[in-house]
């Protein structure tokens, strides 16, 4: 079921506008689910998908920490916004647009 939810979420993220240029995922899964999660990530229709498997179970904040460290070690590119989600978070088809709007408001110095 987690691989199915992941597939749906990846499809939803890919369909959102504006489209995020790169999607970074840090993930862990039970031994029973690992193969199906790997297949789901391999089949994802995302040109710039960077998936990092964590061999041990991590909290969502530990996953975020791993991704932030990875982003900090990457070559300098355009500024990026990071938001993260857990598999039991409420999802919206407009999630990226909503986050982008809030980030731009913060950049402009308006209240969020």
RAJOWO-V453875 format. One record per residue. N is the residue number from 1. SS is DSSP state (H for helix, E for strand, - for the rest). OMEGA is omega as a letter, one per 40 degrees, with the letter a starting at -180 (999 if undefined). Layout:
N_SS_OMEGA / N_SS_OMEGA
This chain:
1_-_i / 2_H_i / 3_H_i / 4_H_i / 5_H_i / 6_H_i / 7_H_i / 8_H_a / 9_H_i / 10_H_i / 11_H_i / 12_H_i / 13_H_a / 14_H_a / 15_H_a / 16_-_i / 17_-_e / 18_-_a / 19_-_i / 20_-_a / 21_-_a / 22_-_i / 23_E_i / 24_E_a / 25_E_i / 26_E_a / 27_E_i / 28_-_a / 29_-_i / 30_-_i / 31_H_a / 32_H_a / 33_H_a / 34_H_a / 35_H_a / 36_H_i / 37_H_i / 38_H_i / 39_H_i / 40_H_i / 41_H_i / 42_H_a / 43_H_a / 44_-_i / 45_-_a / 46_-_a / 47_-_a / 48_-_i / 49_E_i / 50_E_a / 51_E_a / 52_E_i / 53_E_i / 54_-_a / 55_-_i / 56_-_i / 57_-_i / 58_-_i / 59_-_i / 60_H_i / 61_H_i / 62_H_i / 63_H_i / 64_H_i / 65_H_i / 66_H_a / 67_H_i / 68_H_i / 69_H_i / 70_H_i / 71_H_a / 72_H_a / 73_H_i / 74_-_i / 75_-_a / 76_-_i / 77_-_i / 78_-_i / 79_-_a / 80_-_i / 81_-_i / 82_-_i / 83_-_a / 84_-_a / 85_-_i / 86_-_a / 87_-_i / 88_-_i / 89_-_i / 90_-_a / 91_-_i / 92_-_i / 93_-_a / 94_-_a / 95_H_a / 96_H_a / 97_H_i / 98_H_i / 99_H_a / 100_H_i / 101_H_i / 102_H_i / 103_H_i / 104_H_i / 105_H_i / 106_H_i / 107_H_a / 108_-_i / 109_-_i / 110_-_a / 111_-_a / 112_-_999
